[in-house]
Amino acid sequence: MSKEIIIIGGGISGLSALHFLKKKYPAYNIALYEAGPRLGGVIGSDMINGYLCEWGPSGLRDRDCIASKLCEELGIENDIQPAGSDADKRYILRRGKLRRVAMSPLGLLAPGVVSLPGKLRGLLEPFAASSGKDDESVYDFARRRFGAEIADYLVQPLVTGIFAGDARDLSVRSAFPALYEMERNSGSIFRGALAKLKAKRRQSKTTASRPAKKNKPGITSLNGGIYAIIKALQAKHQTHVHTNARAARITKTAGKYLISFSDNSTAETEQVIVATPAYHAATILRKLSNDLADTLSRIQYAPIAVACLGFAKDAIKADIRGFGYLVPLNEKAKHLGAIWASSVFPDQAPGDKALFRVLLGGAGNEDVLDCSDDDLLKLAETELGAVLKIKGGPELARLYRWNRAVPQYRLGHYRLLQEIDAELARFPGLHLAGNAYTGVGVVDCIKRASAIVSNI
Ligand SMILES: Cc1cc2nc3c(=O)[nH]c(=O)nc-3n(C[C@H](O)[C@H](O)[C@H](O)COP(=O)(O)OP(=O)(O)OC[C@H]3O[C@@H](n4cnc5c(N)ncnc54)[C@H](O)[C@@H]3O)c2cc1C
């Protein structure tokens, strides 16, 4: 069977690539092959007794309105749910107590997580010297610029929250490119942030006469959960999607890519987008290029289990108006933090109930996932219960586990990407989408898919 373009993998990366391709080339013969019986990859949303349990992502940070534009094109823009007004109240657990995190550089001065000497050290950031290195761990970068306390109690938990990773292993250049660029361009994060703010103000003055954007950037979800985007993509492009179709390998014959599936069927094409996790891409591409497969295999993943726990509100003593909290490594807790899901999106639980997503595992805590589902749910319940002073057990408990959840952009990740690009240059028409390369969020995946399609 010959296709003009083939996509392998039916997560948000593959599906959004399919959508952008159909928009660009409506008449083309395009097919997406997904190994499993369902689409969405790590995205899934279950409604159970009025609680909305997300399997994976629960909120989109849609800074450039990329996800909202996709939703508009899918006709589901009215389903977008912005986070409630308390979502910018975020907490860190320190010495067993929740402490509010300042959301701006100047907010550092407010009472909260960091001690007075820690704050004063943080305020010296504009005077910190550059490392002169082409890459540095997120932790070393933060300690050099803001001091050890901010690195330990603000930056490390932030890294846990986004990557389920250890700031000492991850690359600032790849994991937080905006911070890396600010240091390079402005010599300081404070100065860089200020310059960005000024530029934004100038821009909003020059565009003052234009109507305001409909969807403000911020954390968003959708009615029915994040899976609503997958459902809409599936409904729009159903005829191009094949499930239960696992690509086993790609080879090249007579200038075309030949995709062989595990049921021994084949398909050929001149353009193929591999939108699977890097370790699957490595297996699929091994026959085509051993070097590319070896490089892809070096991208490690951290495991996560998400425990969704629902309680009656009157069983909870703590004030849960906010986004949730993260746990610094020094706290020696087993869970990584908790999102107060129904405080962020009130429709995600019945009015008199509260829903929490407790995160367990992460890089360096891989053995936590060796526990049974019951033990993990109990662990989540015990640790969350102690922090929020909850009386009694949950009335809803659901566990979602991901043994290889989030790719880790480790020190030198940018060199690994250069190696991948050099190898891809030998194979025109072969593209790699997914979260393993230039951003782990859902919006990053959509953005990468869109960039790949612009280049096809
Ligand atoms: C627990 C968790 C919480 C998260 N929270 C957030 C959040 O709040 N906000 C956010 O923005 N992001 C979040 N993320 C990250 C985000 O969800 C992912 O980065 C994104 O959904 C990845 O999409 P993808 O399509 O690249 O990969 P995947 O979702 O992994 O999809 C890849 C697909 O490829 C298929 N596949 C694999 N091998 C083959 C093969 N050989 N042939 C055919 N198909 C194959 C798989 O079956 C799968 O369906 C979270 C992730 C996890 C795990």
The ligand as an SDF file (V2000), in Angstrom:
LIG
                    3D

 53 58  0  0  0  0  0  0  0  0999 V2000
    1.6630   11.4300   34.4800 C   0  0  0  0  0  0  0  0  0  0  0  0
    1.9060   12.5110   33.4670 C   0  0  0  0  0  0  0  0  0  0  0  0
    1.4820   13.7970   33.7380 C   0  0  0  0  0  0  0  0  0  0  0  0
    1.6700   14.7990   32.7890 C   0  0  0  0  0  0  0  0  0  0  0  0
    1.1920   16.0460   33.0640 N   0  0  0  0  0  0  0  0  0  0  0  0
    1.2600   17.0060   32.1010 C   0  0  0  0  0  0  0  0  0  0  0  0
    0.5580   18.2340   32.2640 C   0  0  0  0  0  0  0  0  0  0  0  0
   -0.1340   18.4530   33.2770 O   0  0  0  0  0  0  0  0  0  0  0  0
    0.6510   19.1470   31.2660 N   0  0  0  0  0  0  0  0  0  0  0  0
    1.3400   18.9070   30.1060 C   0  0  0  0  0  0  0  0  0  0  0  0
    1.3810   19.7960   29.2260 O   0  0  0  0  0  0  0  0  0  0  0  0
    1.9870   17.7370   29.9140 N   0  0  0  0  0  0  0  0  0  0  0  0
    1.9440   16.7700   30.8650 C   0  0  0  0  0  0  0  0  0  0  0  0
    2.5360   15.5600   30.6600 N   0  0  0  0  0  0  0  0  0  0  0  0
    3.3200   15.3380   29.4170 C   0  0  0  0  0  0  0  0  0  0  0  0
    2.4530   15.0790   28.1950 C   0  0  0  0  0  0  0  0  0  0  0  0
    1.2680   14.4440   28.5510 O   0  0  0  0  0  0  0  0  0  0  0  0
    3.1960   14.2080   27.1810 C   0  0  0  0  0  0  0  0  0  0  0  0
    4.4660   14.7370   26.9130 O   0  0  0  0  0  0  0  0  0  0  0  0
    2.4490   14.0690   25.8570 C   0  0  0  0  0  0  0  0  0  0  0  0
    1.1060   13.7220   26.0360 O   0  0  0  0  0  0  0  0  0  0  0  0
    3.1910   13.0420   24.9900 C   0  0  0  0  0  0  0  0  0  0  0  0
    2.4890   12.8390   23.8000 O   0  0  0  0  0  0  0  0  0  0  0  0
    3.1370   12.0180   22.6010 P   0  0  0  0  0  0  0  0  0  0  0  0
    2.1040   11.8880   21.5500 O   0  0  0  0  0  0  0  0  0  0  0  0
    4.4280   12.6250   22.2140 O   0  0  0  0  0  0  0  0  0  0  0  0
    3.4990   10.5850   23.2200 O   0  0  0  0  0  0  0  0  0  0  0  0
    2.5710    9.4440   23.8000 P   0  0  0  0  0  0  0  0  0  0  0  0
    1.4070   10.0000   24.5170 O   0  0  0  0  0  0  0  0  0  0  0  0
    3.4730    8.5270   24.5390 O   0  0  0  0  0  0  0  0  0  0  0  0
    2.0110    8.7110   22.5020 O   0  0  0  0  0  0  0  0  0  0  0  0
    2.8160    7.8880   21.7040 C   0  0  0  0  0  0  0  0  0  0  0  0
    1.9240    6.8740   21.0100 C   0  0  0  0  0  0  0  0  0  0  0  0
    2.7450    6.0780   20.1590 O   0  0  0  0  0  0  0  0  0  0  0  0
    2.2420    4.7600   20.1840 C   0  0  0  0  0  0  0  0  0  0  0  0
    3.2900    3.8410   19.7420 N   0  0  0  0  0  0  0  0  0  0  0  0
    4.4120    3.4480   20.4040 C   0  0  0  0  0  0  0  0  0  0  0  0
    5.1110    2.5660   19.6560 N   0  0  0  0  0  0  0  0  0  0  0  0
    4.4290    2.3950   18.5110 C   0  0  0  0  0  0  0  0  0  0  0  0
    4.6520    1.6010   17.3520 C   0  0  0  0  0  0  0  0  0  0  0  0
    5.7220    0.7920   17.2500 N   0  0  0  0  0  0  0  0  0  0  0  0
    3.7600    1.6620   16.3390 N   0  0  0  0  0  0  0  0  0  0  0  0
    2.6600    2.4580   16.4290 C   0  0  0  0  0  0  0  0  0  0  0  0
    2.4010    3.2310   17.5240 N   0  0  0  0  0  0  0  0  0  0  0  0
    3.2730    3.1980   18.5400 C   0  0  0  0  0  0  0  0  0  0  0  0
    1.8690    4.5570   21.6410 C   0  0  0  0  0  0  0  0  0  0  0  0
    0.9710    3.4710   21.7830 O   0  0  0  0  0  0  0  0  0  0  0  0
    1.2370    5.9040   21.9610 C   0  0  0  0  0  0  0  0  0  0  0  0
   -0.1410    5.9210   21.7220 O   0  0  0  0  0  0  0  0  0  0  0  0
    2.3520   14.5190   31.5740 C   0  0  0  0  0  0  0  0  0  0  0  0
    2.7860   13.2210   31.3090 C   0  0  0  0  0  0  0  0  0  0  0  0
    2.5620   12.2110   32.2360 C   0  0  0  0  0  0  0  0  0  0  0  0
    2.9800   10.8110   31.9050 C   0  0  0  0  0  0  0  0  0  0  0  0
  1  2  1  0
  2  3  1  0
  2 52  2  0
  3  4  2  0
  4  5  1  0
  4 50  1  0
  5  6  2  0
  6  7  1  0
  6 13  1  0
  7  8  2  0
  7  9  1  0
  9 10  1  0
 10 11  2  0
 10 12  1  0
 12 13  2  0
 13 14  1  0
 14 15  1  0
 14 50  1  0
 15 16  1  0
 16 17  1  0
 16 18  1  0
 18 19  1  0
 18 20  1  0
 20 21  1  0
 20 22  1  0
 22 23  1  0
 23 24  1  0
 24 25  2  0
 24 26  1  0
 24 27  1  0
 27 28  1  0
 28 29  2  0
 28 30  1  0
 28 31  1  0
 31 32  1  0
 32 33  1  0
 33 34  1  0
 33 48  1  0
 34 35  1  0
 35 36  1  0
 35 46  1  0
 36 37  1  0
 36 45  1  0
 37 38  2  0
 38 39  1  0
 39 40  1  0
 39 45  2  0
 40 41  1  0
 40 42  2  0
 42 43  1  0
 43 44  2  0
 44 45  1  0
 46 47  1  0
 46 48  1  0
 48 49  1  0
 50 51  2  0
 51 52  1  0
 52 53  1  0
M  END
$$$$
